[in-house]
């Protein structure tokens, strides 16, 4: 395993210069930084983060904290942030506060908050809790990833980025309506408290604009999982089959598809399904899922940019913090006006 001294010798610089490169590369001249970077790559050098923490009290470790990491969407977030952070010599850990009902303070009291160089909070269902945590720890470099339109409209904080999922669900619901669907059901998850979120609001907004009402709304008070989707299917089909269903996460939709397959309900011939997240499984499901694609890579890049600015005490550009998802149409939705599908009336 290469040492910092060997990197310095190959780059023709001092050990102190390599140390500065590892801690704050922007403080070095471009030509020096480039020589050290080439040496690091050539020697496949990996700094000992634990030893550095003992010496400098700076772990160069970023905590990505999510409500529930069982949803593959958070794996995508984590891997993207980890890849970006690695280029800046930061380590990343993924943490879940599922068992503490979203109480970040309680979790980090156990995990020792002072260990982390910075924190990224991801899509907490109780967004106010994320904001409160951020406000009570103003000295900790921190970025919130959210879809809460109300807060972002009232605050110009450069510590928050936002994906407009209300717009995404509005557009997705409108597509279903334009395909001829009028009886559209909604399936979502909320394991804590009263249910309200931007995805659901986008769905309701589109229905209102077209003079429609929700056909049925299934809210599972548990985490996003295959099991939740399967159980939602059991509830959904206690009444006449709807024209279409919109689910708030791909992992829910995959569980729903399992239920439908077991009960000989064909998608999209009997039922169109729209989903959200566009995880890798979405394009390999049978049928391939029409889903709302969230620009995860761009969002993670911006989150790391804002966090690094805080870590290096730079002023951040507050522009470019709002990201608009787009609908990807695949095989799980169809135009019933063209197909002339006759809906089954039996209960399952």
KOLSESE-398092 format. One record per residue: residue in one letter; x negated, y, z negated of N, C-alpha, C in turn. Coordinates in steps of 0.1 Angstrom, whole numbers, plus 2048, in hexadecimal, padded with zeros to 3 digits. Example, Ala and Ser with C-alpha at 12.3 -4.5 7.8 and 13.67 -1.06 7.14 Angstrom:
BEGIN
A77C7C77B27857D37B277C7DF7B2 S7807EA7B97777F57B977F8007B1 
//
This chain:
BEGIN
X7F77F48008008008007F780C800 X7FA8168097F282280A7F382B7FE X7E98337FB7E983C7F07E984A7F5 X7EC8537EC7EC8617F07DE8667F4 X7D48607EE7C68647F17C3860800 X7C88548047C68508127CD85881C X7D985D8187E08668217D8873823 X7D38788187CB8858187BF883821 X7B887881F7AC8768287AF875836 X7BA86E83A7BE86C8487C287A84E X7C98828467CE88F84B7C389A84A X7B88978437AD8A18417B28AD839 X7B98AA82E7BE8B48257BB8AF817 X7BE8B880D7BC8B47FF7C88AC7FA X7C58A57EF7D089D7E97DB8A77E4 X7D78B37E07E18BD7DC7EA8C17E7 X7E58C27F47ED8C57FF7F78BA802 X7F38AE8017FD8A38038088A37F8 X8048A67EC80D8A77E18178B37E4 X8128BE7E981B8C97EC8258C57F7 X81F8BD8018288B980C8338B0807 X8308A77FD83A89E7F88458A57F0 X8418B17E984A8B87E18518C37E8 X84A8CA7F18518D57F88498D8805 X84C8D080F8448D181B8458DF822 X84F8E781F8518F48268468FE821 X8408FB816835904811828902818 X8278F882181A8F682881B8FC836 X80F8FF83B80E9048498138F8852 X8198FC85D81F8F28678148E886B X8088EC86E7FE8E38737F98D9868 X7F98DE85C7F58D58508008CB84E X80C8D084E8188C884B8198BD856 X8168C08638168B686D80C8AB86C X7FF8AF8687F58A58667F889C85A X7FE8A184F80189984480D88F848 X81789584F82288D85381D88185C X81488486580F87986E80886F866 X80087385C7F886A85480286184B X80C86784681686083E81D855847 X82085885382684E85C81C844860 X81084886380683E86880383485D X8028388507FF83084580B82983E X81782D84382382883E82382B82E X82083782B81F83B81D82C83E817 X82F83880B83B83B80483783F7F6 X83B84C7F28378517E583E8497DA X8378487CE83D8427C284584C7BB X85284B7BE85B8557B885C8557A9 X85B8497A385C84879585084F78E X84484C79383885278E83886178F X83D86679B83E87479D84787B793 X85287479085C87978685587B779 X84D87277484787276783D87E767 X83788277382D88C77383389A774 X83E89B77D8438A87808518AB77B X8578A17758658A277186F8A577C X86B8A17888738A379487489579B X87F88F79A8808817A08818817AF X88488C7B588788D7C38918827C7 X89B8807BE8A68777C08B387E7C1 X8BB87B7CB8C88827CD8D38777C9 X8DC87B7C18E78727BE8F38757C7 X8F886B7CE90486C7D690F8657CE X91986D7C99238687C09308677C7 X93785C7C794485A7CD94D8547C3 X95A8567C69658507BD9648417BD X96383B7C996482C7C995C8287D5 X9518217D394881E7DE94B8117E5 X95780B7E295B7FF7E99608027F7 X96480E7F996881280795B814810 X95B80D81B94F80D82494C81B829 X95582482895383282D947838824 X94783581793C83B80F92F835812 X92F82981792282281B91C82A827 X92582E83092183683B91B844837 X92284A82D91E857828910855821 X90F84B8199028498128F684681B X8F883D8258ED83A82E8E9846836 X8F384E83A8F085A8428E8864839 X8EC86782D8E58708248D786B821 X8D685E81E8CA85781B8BF859826 X8C48578328BB85983E8B686783F X8BF87183D8BB87F83F8B2882833 X8B587E8278AD88281B89F87C81C X89E87082289186982388787282B X88C87A83588388283D87E88E835 X88489182987F89B821879896814 X8768898148708828098788827FC X8858807FE88E87E7F38948707F3 X89586B7E789C85E7E58AB8607E3 X8B48577E68C28597E48C884C7DD X8D184F7D38D88447CD8E78467CE X8EE83C7CF8FD83C7D19038387C4 X90C8407BE91283E7B192183E7B3 X9288367AB9378367AB93C83A79D X94784279C94D84578F95B83E78E X95D83479696A82D79696F829788 X96682378096A81E77396C829769 X96883576C96A84076397484A768 X97D84677198884E77798385B77C X97885B78397386778996C87177F X96986D77396387676995487676C X94F88077394188177793888476B X93D88D76293589075693388474E X93D87C74B93C870743931866749 X93286575792885C75D91A86175C X91886E75F90A87375F905875751 X90D875747907875739900868737 X90585D73D8FF85173B8F384F745 X8F48557508EA85475B8DE85E759 X8E08687508D687274E8D687B75A X8DE8867598DF88F7658D2896768 X8CA89875E8BD89F7618B489776A X8B688A76C8AD8827748AE887783 X8BA88A7878BD88D7958B989B79A X8B289B7A58AE8A87AB8BB8B07B0 X8C48A87B58D08AE7BB8DC8A47BB X8E88A97BD8F48A07BD8FD8A47C9 X90289A7D090D89C7DA9198947D5 X92489B7D39318957CF9398937DB X93F8877DD9468847E99548817E7 X95D8897EC96B8867EE9728817E2 X9718887D79798847CB9878877CD X99087E7C899E8807CA9A488B7C2 X99D88D7B69A08997AE9958A37B1 X9978AB7BB98D8B47BF98A8BE7B5 X9948C27AD9918CC7A29878C7798 X9868BA79697C8B478D96E8B6793 X96C8B57A095F8B77A695B8C67A4 X9658CF7A79628DD7A695E8E1797 X9668DB78E9638DE7809558D977C X9518CE7819448C877E9398D1783 X93C8D67909328DF7969318EC78E X93C8F178A93C8FE7839368FD775 X9378F276F9318F07619228EC762 X91D8EA76E90F8E77709098EF77B X90A8FD7799069067848F7905788 X8EE90077F8E08FF7818DC8F2789 X8E58E978B8E28DD7918E48DE7A0 X8DB8DC7A98DD8DC7B88E88D27BB X8F38D77C18FE8CE7C39068D27CF X90C8C87D79158CB7E29218C27E1 X92C8C77E39398C07E393D8BD7F2 X9408B17F59478AD8029558AB7FF X95E8B380696C8B38029758B480E X9828B180C98C8B48169978BD811 X9948C480699E8CC7FF99F8DA805 X9A98DC80E9AA8E88159AD8F480C X9B58F28019B88FD7F99AC9037F2 X9A38FB7ED9979017E798E9087F1 X98C9027FC98290780698891580B X99591680B99B92381099992E806 X99792B7FA9969357EF9879387EB X97E9307F09709317EB9679307F7 X95D9387F69539398019469337FC X9479287F493B9237ED93291B7F8 X92591D7F791C9168009189097F9 X9209047EF91E8F87E99298EE7EC X9318F17F693C8E87F993D8E7809 X93F8DB80E9428D981C94F8D281D X9568D38289648CF8299678C9836 X96D8BD8369738B78429828BA842 X9878BF84D9958C384E99E8B7851 X9A08AE8479A78A28499B68A584A X9BB8B08459C98B48489CB8B6856 X9C28BD85D9C38BF86B9C28B1873 X9B98A986E9B789C8749C4893873 X9CA8938689D788B8669E289286D X9E289F86E9ED8A68769EB8A1885 X9DF8A288A9DD89E8989E189089B X9DC8878929DF8788939EE875893 X9F587C88AA0487A889A0B87F895 XA0688B89AA0C8908A6A0A8878B2 X9FE8818B39FC8778BEA0686C8BE XA098678B2A1385C8B0A208618B5 XA2486D8B1A318738B5A328748C4 XA278798CAA2787B8D9A2786D8E0 XA238638D9A248558DFA328508DE XA3B8578D8A498538D7A4D84D8C9 XA4484D8BFA478488B2A4E8538AA XA5984F8A4A6185889BA6285488D XA6184688BA6284187DA5383D879 XA4C847873A3E845870A3C845861 XA3683A85DA3383884EA2583C84B XA2283F83EA15843839A1183982E XA0483582F9FE82D8249F283381F X9F18368129E583C80C9E28367FF X9D783A7F99D38367EC9D08417E3 X9D38407D79D084A7CD9D08437BF X9C483F7BA9C48377AE9C68407A1 X9C684D7A39C78567979D2860799 X9DA86278F9E386E78E9ED86F799 X9F287B79A9FD87E7A49F787F7B2 X9FE87A7BC9F98797CA9FB8857D1 X9F088B7D69F18967E09E38987E6 X9E38987F39D689A7F99D88A0807 X9CD8A480D9CE8AB81A9D28A1825 X9CE8948259D288B82F9E288A82F X9E78888249F68878229FD893827 X9F789F8249FD8AC8289FD8AD837 X9F28A983E9F18AA84C9FC8A1853 X9FE89584DA0988C852A17893851 XA19898845A2689F842A288AB84B XA1E8B384DA1E8BF855A228BB864 XA1C8B1869A208AD877A2E8A9878 XA338A186FA4189D86FA4A8A886E XA478B2865A508BE864A518C5871 XA458C7877A458CF884A4D8C988F XA508BC88EA588B5898A658B1893 XA698B6888A778B4882A798A587D XA6E89F879A6E891874A6C890865 XA7088585FA6E883851A65876850 XA5E875845A56868843A5F85C843 XA5C85284AA6484684AA6283E83D XA5683D838A5383882BA4583C828 XA4283D81BA35841816A3183780B XA2683080DA21826804A1482C7FE XA1482F7F1A088347EAA038297E0 X9F88237E39F28197DA9EA8207D0 X9ED81D7C39E68237B89DA81A7B4 X9D18187BD9C58107BB9BB8157C6 X9AF8107C69A58157CF9A78107DD X9A08167E79A18127F599A8057F6 X9A17FB7FA99C7EE7FC9A57E6806 X9A07DA80A9A77D18139B47CD80B X9B37CA7FE9BE7C57F69C97D07F6 X9C57DD7F49CF7E77F49D77E8801 X9D07E680C9D77E68199E07DB81B X9DC7CF8169E47C38179F17C580F X9EF7CA8029FB7CC7FAA047D77FF X9FE7E1805A067EC80BA0F7E6816 XA0A7DC81EA127D6828A1E7CF822 XA1C7C8817A277C2810A327CB80C XA2E7D7808A387E2805A3F7E8811 XA367EA81BA3B7F1827A467EA82E XA467DD82EA4F7D5836A5A7CF82D XA5D7D6822A697D281BA767D8822 XA737E182BA7E7E7833A7C7E5841 XA847EB84AA837E9858A757EE85D XA6F7E7866A627EB86BA617F9871 XA5880186DA5780F873A5180E881 XA51819888A4B81A895A3C81A894 XA3782188AA28822889A2582587A XA18822877A1382486AA0682C86B XA048368629F783D8619F183A854 X9E58358539DE8318479D383B844 X9D083D8379C68478339B8842833 X9B58358369A88308379A782383F X99D82284799B81584F99C809846 X99680983A9957FD8329A37F982E X9AD80382C9BB80082A9C17F9836 X9BE7FF8419C47FA84E9C07EB851 X9B37E884E9AE7DA8509B67D0847 X9B97D483B9C17CC8329CF7CA837 X9D57D583C9E27D58429E37CC84E X9D87CC8579D87C48629D87B585F X9D27B28549D27A484F9E079F84C X9E87A88459F57A58419FE7A484E X9FC7AD857A047AC864A027A086B X9F579C86C9F178F8739F878386D X9F87828609FE777859A0D77685B XA1378285EA22782860A2678486E XA1C782877A1F781886A2578E88B XA20799885A237A788AA187AC893 XA1B7AF89FA107B28A9A0E7C18A9 XA017C58AA9FD7D38AB9F67D58B9 X9FB7DE8C1A057E98BEA137E58C4 XA157D98C9A227D58CFA2D7D78C5 XA2C7D38B9A367D58AFA357E18A7 XA297E68A5A267F089CA187F78A0 XA198048A1A0C80C8A4A06810897 X9F980F8969F281388A9E781D88D X9E78288859DC8328869D5832879 X9C88348799C083286D9B783E86B X9AD83D8629A484885F99784385A X98C84A85E97E848859975844865 X97A83B86E97283687996582F874 X96782686A95C81E866958814871 X94D80D87094980487B9537F987D X9597F48739637EA87596F7EE87E X9727FB87E97E80088597D7FC894 X9717FC89A9707F98A896F7EA8AB X96E7E28A096D7D48A29797CC89D X9837D489798F7CD8939977C889F X9A17C089C9AA7BB8A79B87BF8A3 X9BE7C88AA9B87D08B59AF7DB8AF X9A77E18B899E7EC8B49A67F88AF X9A27FE8A49AA80889E9A98158A4 X9B581B8A79B682A8A99B483089B X9AB83A89B9A783F88D9A284D88E X9A285488399D86288298E86187F X98786688897886688697487287E X96D87087396787A86B95887C86F X95488887294688A87693C88986B X93A87D86693287A85A92487F85C X91D87C86790F88086990D88F868 X91689786E9148A586E9178AB860 X9218A58599248A984B9198A6842 X91389A84390889783A8FC8A083D X8F98A38498EE8AC84D8F08B9846 X8FC8BF8478FF8CC8418FE8CB831 X9038C082C9028BE81D8F48BE818 X8EB8B78208DD8B781C8D78C481E X8DB8CB8298D58D882B8D88E2820 X8E58E281B8E98EA8108E28E6803 X8E18D98018DA8D57F58CB8D87F5 X8C58D68008B68DA8018B48E97FF X8BD8F18048BC8FF8028BC9037F3 X8C58FC7EC8C68FE7DD8B98F97D6 X8B48ED7DA8A88E87D489C8F17D7 X89C8F77E28909007E689390F7E3 X89F9117DD8A291F7D98A49287E5 X8AA9237EF8AC92B7FC8BA92F7FC X8BD93A8038CB93E8068D0936811 X8DC93180F8E39288198EC930822 X8ED92B82F8F7930838904929835 X90E93183191B92B82E92392783A X91E92A846926926852924917855 X92D91285D92C90486192F8FA856 X9378FE84C93A8F58419478ED843 X94F8F184D95B8EA85095A8E285C X95E8D585B95D8CB86696B8C686A X96D8C587797A8C187C9798B3881 X9818AA87B98189C88098989B88D X98789089598E88E8A19948808A2 X99F87E8A99A58718AA99F8698B5 X99C85D8B29968538BC9A18498BF X9A68498CB9B18408CF9AB8338D4 X9AF8288CE9AB81B8D39B78128D6 X9B88068D09C27FD8D49CE7FB8CA X9CD8018BF9D77FF8B49E38088B5 X9E38118BF9EF8198C29F38188D0 XA0081A8D3A0581A8E0A118238E2 XA138268EFA1E82F8F2A2B8278F4 XA348288EAA4081F8EBA4A8248F5 XA498308FAA51835905A4E82D912 XA4282A914A3E823920A4081491E XA3D80F912A3E801910A4C7FC90E XA5580490AA63800907A647F58FD XA5C7F68F2A5B7EC8E8A687EC8E0 XA6E7E08DEA797DE8D6A757DA8C8 XA787E28BEA737E08B1A7A7D58AA XA737CC8A3A7A7C289BA817C888F XA8C7C288BA947C8880A937BF873 XA8D7B3874A8D7AB868A837B085E XA857AD851A7C7B0846A727A4845 XA667A8841A5C79E83FA5B79A831 
//
